[in-house]
Amino acid sequence: MYARRRHTYFAMMGTCIALFVLAWGVVRLWSIPVAVGMCVVAMLIPPVAAMVANRRGPEDRWWDDPSGDPKSDDWWDELDGKKRRQ
């Protein structure tokens, strides 16, 4: 699932860069308001891309969820200070 989110992020950021380049390299020759509109759309893409990339998936382990492996859970609890070292 991480790979899918990463691919989506890079696709969205590539679209953002393409909109900026096309807006000021090509579209501005015909219509400056359309080029500005394209830049406004491109400006909105990075925050949405960050939310998509950092969203927690259903199979992602959250920092305080037990993994089911007792040895690993004990190790993480020790690192987090929840359990004293024996």
C-alpha distances in whole Angstrom, upper triangle without the diagonal:
4,5,5,6,9,10,11,12,15,15,17,19,20,21,23,25,26,27,29,30,31,33,35,36,37,37,39,42,42,41,40,39,36,35,35,33,30,30,30,27,25,26,24,21,20,20,18,15,15,15,12,10,12,11,10,7,9,8,9,12,14,17,20,18,20,17,20,21,25,25,22,23,26,26,23,26,29,27,26,30,30,32,34,34,37
4,5,5,6,9,10,11,12,14,15,17,18,20,21,23,24,26,27,29,30,31,34,34,35,35,37,40,41,40,39,38,35,34,34,32,29,29,29,26,24,24,23,19,18,18,16,14,13,13,11,8,9,10,9,8,11,10,9,12,14,16,19,18,20,18,21,22,25,25,22,22,26,24,22,25,27,25,25,28,29,30,33,33,36
4,5,5,6,9,10,11,12,14,15,16,18,20,21,22,24,26,27,28,30,32,32,33,34,36,38,39,38,37,37,34,33,33,31,28,28,28,25,23,24,23,19,18,19,17,14,14,15,12,10,12,13,13,11,14,13,12,15,18,20,23,22,23,21,24,24,28,28,24,25,29,27,25,28,30,28,28,32,32,34,36,36,38
4,5,5,6,9,10,10,12,14,15,16,18,20,21,22,25,26,27,28,31,31,32,32,34,37,37,36,36,35,32,31,31,29,26,26,26,23,21,23,21,17,17,18,15,12,14,14,10,9,12,12,12,11,13,13,13,17,18,21,24,23,24,22,25,26,30,30,27,27,31,30,27,30,33,30,30,34,34,36,38,39,41
4,5,5,6,9,10,11,12,14,15,16,18,20,21,23,24,25,27,29,30,31,31,33,36,36,35,34,33,30,29,29,27,24,24,24,21,19,20,18,15,14,14,12,9,10,10,7,5,8,8,10,9,13,13,12,15,17,19,22,21,24,22,25,26,29,30,26,27,30,29,26,29,31,29,28,32,32,34,37,37,40
4,5,5,6,9,10,11,12,14,15,17,18,20,21,23,24,26,27,28,29,30,32,34,35,34,33,32,30,28,28,27,24,23,23,21,19,19,18,15,13,14,13,9,10,11,9,6,9,11,13,12,16,16,14,17,18,20,24,23,25,23,27,27,31,30,27,28,31,29,26,29,31,29,28,32,33,35,37,37,40
4,5,5,6,9,10,10,12,14,15,16,18,20,21,22,24,26,26,27,27,30,32,33,32,32,31,28,27,27,26,23,22,23,20,18,19,18,15,14,16,14,10,12,13,10,9,12,14,15,15,18,18,17,20,22,24,27,26,28,26,29,30,33,33,30,31,34,32,30,33,35,32,32,36,36,38,41,41,44
4,6,5,6,9,10,11,12,14,15,16,19,20,21,22,25,25,26,26,28,31,31,30,29,29,26,24,25,23,20,20,20,17,15,17,15,12,12,13,11,8,10,11,8,7,11,12,14,14,17,18,17,20,21,24,27,26,29,27,30,31,35,35,31,32,35,34,31,34,36,33,32,36,37,39,42,42,45
4,5,5,6,9,10,11,12,14,15,17,18,20,21,23,24,25,25,27,30,30,29,28,27,25,23,23,22,19,18,18,16,14,15,13,10,9,10,9,5,7,9,7,6,9,11,14,15,18,19,17,20,21,23,26,26,28,27,30,32,34,34,31,31,34,33,30,32,34,32,31,35,35,38,40,41,44
4,5,5,6,8,10,10,12,14,15,16,18,20,21,22,23,24,26,28,29,28,27,27,24,22,23,22,19,18,19,16,14,15,15,11,10,13,12,8,10,13,11,9,13,15,17,18,21,22,20,23,24,25,29,29,31,30,33,34,37,36,33,33,36,34,32,35,36,34,33,37,38,40,42,43,45
4,6,5,6,9,10,10,12,14,15,16,18,20,20,21,21,24,26,27,26,26,25,22,21,21,20,17,17,18,15,13,15,14,11,11,14,12,9,12,14,11,11,15,16,19,19,22,23,22,25,26,28,31,31,33,32,35,36,39,39,35,36,39,37,35,38,40,37,36,40,40,43,45,46,48
4,5,5,6,9,10,11,13,14,15,16,19,20,20,20,22,25,25,24,23,23,20,18,19,17,14,14,14,12,9,11,10,7,8,10,9,6,10,11,10,10,14,15,18,19,22,23,22,25,25,27,31,31,33,32,35,37,39,40,36,36,39,38,35,37,39,36,36,39,40,43,45,46,49
4,5,5,6,9,10,11,12,14,15,17,18,19,19,21,24,25,24,23,22,20,18,18,17,14,13,14,12,9,10,11,7,7,10,10,7,9,12,11,11,14,16,20,20,24,25,23,26,26,28,31,31,34,33,36,37,40,40,36,37,40,38,35,37,39,36,35,39,40,42,45,45,48
4,5,5,6,9,10,11,12,14,16,16,17,18,20,22,23,23,22,22,19,17,18,17,14,14,15,13,10,13,13,10,10,14,13,11,13,16,14,14,17,19,22,23,26,27,26,29,29,31,34,34,37,35,39,40,42,42,39,39,42,40,37,40,42,39,38,42,43,45,48,48,51
4,6,5,6,9,10,10,12,14,15,15,15,18,20,21,20,19,19,16,15,16,14,11,11,13,10,8,11,11,8,10,13,12,11,14,16,15,15,19,20,23,24,27,28,27,30,30,32,36,36,38,37,40,41,44,44,41,41,44,42,39,42,44,41,40,44,45,47,50,50,53
4,5,5,6,9,10,11,13,14,15,15,16,20,20,19,18,18,15,13,13,13,9,8,10,8,5,7,9,6,7,11,11,10,13,15,15,15,18,20,23,24,28,29,28,30,30,32,35,35,38,37,41,42,45,45,41,41,44,42,39,42,43,40,39,43,44,47,49,50,53
4,5,5,6,9,10,11,12,14,14,16,18,20,19,18,18,16,13,14,14,11,10,12,11,7,10,12,10,10,14,14,13,15,18,17,17,20,22,26,27,30,31,30,32,32,34,37,38,40,39,43,43,46,46,42,43,45,43,40,43,45,41,41,44,45,48,50,51,54
4,5,5,6,8,10,10,11,12,14,16,17,17,17,17,15,12,14,14,10,10,13,11,9,12,14,12,13,16,16,15,18,20,19,19,23,24,28,28,32,33,32,34,35,36,40,40,42,41,45,46,48,48,44,45,48,46,43,46,47,44,44,47,48,51,53,54,57
4,6,5,6,9,10,10,10,12,15,15,14,14,14,11,9,10,10,6,7,10,8,6,10,11,10,12,15,15,15,18,20,19,20,23,25,28,29,32,34,32,35,35,37,40,40,43,42,46,47,50,50,46,46,49,47,44,47,49,45,44,48,49,52,54,55,58
4,6,5,6,8,10,10,11,14,15,14,13,13,12,8,9,10,7,6,9,9,7,9,12,11,12,16,17,16,18,21,21,21,24,26,29,31,34,35,34,37,36,38,41,41,44,44,47,48,51,50,47,47,50,48,45,47,49,45,44,48,49,52,54,55,58
4,6,6,6,8,9,10,13,15,14,13,15,13,10,12,13,10,9,13,13,10,13,16,15,15,19,20,18,21,24,23,23,26,28,32,33,36,37,36,39,38,40,43,44,46,45,49,50,52,52,48,49,51,49,46,49,51,47,46,50,51,54,56,56,60
4,6,5,5,6,8,10,12,12,12,13,11,8,11,12,9,9,13,12,11,14,16,15,17,20,21,20,23,25,24,25,28,30,33,34,37,38,37,40,40,42,45,45,48,47,50,51,54,54,50,51,54,52,49,51,53,50,49,52,54,56,59,59,62
4,6,6,5,6,9,10,9,8,10,8,4,7,9,6,7,10,11,10,12,15,15,17,20,20,20,23,25,25,26,28,30,34,34,38,39,38,41,41,42,45,46,49,48,51,53,55,55,51,52,54,52,49,52,53,50,49,53,54,57,59,60,63
4,6,6,5,8,10,10,9,11,10,6,9,11,9,9,12,13,12,14,17,17,18,22,23,22,24,27,27,28,30,32,36,37,40,42,40,43,42,44,47,48,51,50,53,54,57,57,53,53,56,54,51,53,55,51,50,54,55,58,60,61,64
4,6,7,8,11,12,11,14,12,9,12,14,12,12,16,16,14,17,20,19,21,24,25,24,26,29,29,29,32,34,37,38,42,43,41,44,44,45,49,49,52,51,54,55,58,57,54,54,57,55,52,55,56,53,52,55,57,59,62,62,65
4,6,6,8,9,10,13,11,9,12,14,12,13,16,16,15,18,21,20,22,25,25,25,28,30,29,30,33,35,38,39,42,44,42,45,45,47,50,51,53,52,56,57,59,59,55,56,59,57,54,56,58,55,54,57,59,61,64,64,67
4,5,6,6,7,9,7,6,9,11,9,11,14,14,14,17,19,19,21,24,24,24,27,29,29,30,33,34,38,38,42,43,42,45,45,47,50,50,53,52,55,57,59,59,56,56,59,57,54,56,58,55,54,57,58,61,64,64,68
4,5,5,5,8,7,5,8,11,10,11,14,15,15,17,20,20,22,25,26,26,28,30,30,31,34,36,39,40,44,45,44,47,46,48,51,52,55,54,57,58,61,61,57,57,60,58,55,57,59,56,55,58,59,62,64,65,68
4,6,7,11,10,9,12,14,14,15,18,19,18,21,23,24,26,29,29,29,32,34,34,35,37,39,43,43,47,48,47,50,50,51,54,55,58,57,60,61,64,64,60,61,63,61,58,61,62,59,58,61,63,66,68,68,72
4,7,9,9,9,12,13,13,15,17,18,19,21,23,24,26,29,29,29,32,34,34,35,38,39,43,43,46,48,47,50,50,52,55,55,58,57,61,62,65,65,61,61,64,62,59,62,63,60,59,62,63,66,69,70,73
4,6,5,6,9,10,11,13,15,16,17,19,21,22,24,27,27,28,30,32,32,33,36,37,41,42,45,47,46,49,48,50,53,53,56,56,59,61,63,63,60,60,62,61,58,60,62,58,57,60,61,64,67,68,71
4,5,5,6,9,10,11,12,14,15,16,19,20,22,25,25,26,28,30,31,32,34,36,39,41,44,46,45,47,46,48,51,52,55,54,58,59,62,62,58,58,61,59,56,58,59,56,55,58,59,62,65,66,69
4,5,5,6,9,10,10,12,14,15,17,19,21,23,23,25,27,28,29,31,33,34,38,39,42,44,43,46,45,47,49,50,53,53,56,58,60,61,57,57,60,58,55,56,58,55,54,57,58,61,63,65,68
4,5,5,6,9,10,11,12,14,16,17,20,22,22,23,26,27,27,29,31,32,36,37,40,42,41,44,43,45,48,48,51,51,54,56,58,59,55,55,58,56,53,55,57,54,52,56,56,60,62,63,67
4,5,5,6,9,10,10,12,15,16,18,20,21,21,24,26,26,27,30,31,35,36,39,41,40,43,42,44,46,47,50,50,53,54,57,57,53,53,56,54,51,53,55,52,51,54,55,58,60,61,65
4,5,5,6,9,10,10,13,15,17,19,19,21,23,24,25,27,29,30,34,35,38,40,39,42,41,42,45,46,49,49,52,54,56,56,52,52,55,53,50,52,54,50,49,52,53,56,59,60,63
4,5,5,6,9,10,11,13,16,17,17,19,21,22,23,25,27,28,32,33,36,38,37,40,39,41,43,44,47,47,50,52,54,55,51,51,54,52,49,51,53,50,48,51,52,55,58,59,62
4,5,5,6,9,10,11,14,16,16,17,19,21,21,23,25,26,30,31,34,36,35,38,37,39,42,42,45,45,48,50,52,53,49,49,52,50,47,49,51,48,46,50,51,54,56,57,61
4,5,5,6,9,10,12,14,15,16,18,20,20,22,24,25,29,31,34,36,34,37,36,37,40,41,44,44,47,49,51,51,48,47,50,48,45,47,49,46,44,48,49,52,54,55,59
4,5,5,7,9,11,13,13,15,17,18,19,21,23,24,28,29,33,35,33,36,35,36,39,40,43,43,46,48,50,51,47,46,49,48,44,46,48,45,43,46,47,50,53,54,58
4,5,5,7,10,11,11,13,15,16,17,19,21,22,25,27,30,32,31,33,33,34,37,38,41,41,44,46,48,49,45,44,47,46,43,45,47,44,42,45,46,49,52,53,56
4,5,5,8,10,11,11,14,15,16,17,19,21,24,26,29,31,29,32,31,33,36,37,40,39,43,44,47,47,43,43,46,44,41,43,45,42,40,44,45,48,50,51,54
4,6,7,8,10,11,13,14,16,17,19,20,24,26,29,31,29,32,30,32,35,36,39,39,42,44,46,46,42,42,45,43,40,42,43,40,39,42,43,46,48,50,53
4,6,6,7,9,11,12,13,15,16,17,21,23,26,28,27,29,28,30,32,33,36,36,40,41,44,44,40,40,43,41,38,40,42,39,37,40,41,44,47,48,51
4,6,5,6,9,10,10,12,14,15,19,21,24,26,24,27,26,28,31,31,35,34,38,39,42,42,38,38,41,39,36,38,40,37,36,39,40,43,46,47,50
4,5,5,6,9,10,10,12,14,18,20,23,25,23,25,24,26,29,30,33,32,36,37,39,40,36,36,38,37,33,35,37,34,33,36,37,40,43,44,47
4,5,5,6,9,10,11,12,16,18,22,24,21,23,22,24,26,27,31,31,34,36,38,38,34,34,37,35,32,33,35,32,31,34,35,38,41,42,45
4,5,5,6,9,10,11,14,16,19,21,20,22,21,23,26,26,30,30,33,35,37,38,34,33,36,35,32,34,36,33,31,35,35,38,41,42,46
4,5,5,6,9,10,14,15,19,20,18,21,21,23,26,26,29,28,32,33,36,36,32,32,35,34,30,33,35,32,31,34,35,38,40,41,44
4,5,5,6,8,12,14,18,19,17,19,18,20,23,23,27,26,30,31,33,34,30,29,32,31,27,30,32,29,27,31,31,34,37,38,41
4,6,5,6,10,12,15,17,15,18,16,18,21,21,25,25,28,30,32,33,29,28,31,30,27,29,31,28,27,30,30,33,36,37,40
4,6,5,9,10,14,15,14,17,17,19,22,22,25,24,27,29,32,32,29,28,32,30,27,29,32,29,28,31,31,34,37,38,41
4,6,9,10,14,15,13,15,15,17,20,21,23,22,26,27,30,30,26,26,29,28,25,27,29,27,26,29,30,32,35,36,39
4,6,9,13,14,11,13,12,14,17,18,21,20,24,25,27,28,24,24,27,25,22,24,26,24,22,26,26,29,32,33,36
4,6,10,12,10,12,11,14,16,16,19,19,22,24,27,28,24,23,27,26,22,24,27,25,23,27,26,29,32,33,36
4,7,8,6,8,8,11,13,13,16,15,19,21,23,24,21,20,23,23,20,21,24,22,21,24,24,26,30,31,33
4,6,5,9,10,13,15,13,16,15,18,20,23,24,21,20,24,24,21,23,26,24,23,26,26,28,31,32,34
4,6,8,10,14,15,12,14,13,16,18,21,23,20,19,23,23,21,22,26,25,23,26,25,27,31,32,34
4,6,9,13,14,11,12,11,13,15,19,20,17,17,21,21,18,20,24,23,22,25,24,26,29,29,31
4,6,10,12,10,12,10,13,15,18,19,16,15,19,19,16,18,21,20,19,22,22,24,27,27,29
4,6,8,6,8,7,11,12,15,16,13,12,15,15,12,14,17,16,15,19,18,20,23,24,26
4,6,5,8,9,13,14,16,17,14,12,16,15,12,13,17,15,14,17,16,18,22,23,25
4,6,8,10,13,14,15,16,12,11,13,13,9,10,13,12,10,13,13,15,19,20,23
4,6,9,12,13,14,15,12,9,12,12,9,9,12,12,9,12,11,13,17,18,21
4,6,9,11,12,14,12,9,12,13,10,11,14,14,12,15,13,15,19,20,22
4,6,8,8,11,9,6,9,11,9,10,13,14,13,15,13,14,17,18,20
4,6,8,10,7,7,10,11,10,11,15,15,15,17,16,16,19,19,21
4,6,9,8,7,10,12,12,13,16,17,17,19,17,17,20,20,21
4,6,5,6,9,10,11,12,14,15,16,18,16,16,18,18,18
4,5,5,6,8,10,10,12,14,15,16,14,13,15,15,15
4,5,5,6,9,10,11,12,14,15,14,13,14,13,13
4,5,5,6,9,10,11,12,14,13,13,15,14,15
4,5,5,6,9,10,10,12,11,10,13,13,14
4,6,5,6,9,10,10,9,8,10,9,11
4,5,5,6,9,10,10,9,10,9,11
4,5,5,6,9,9,9,11,11,14
4,5,5,6,5,6,8,10,12
4,5,5,6,5,6,6,10
4,5,8,8,9,9,13
4,6,8,10,11,15
4,6,7,9,13
4,7,10,13
4,7,9
4,6
4
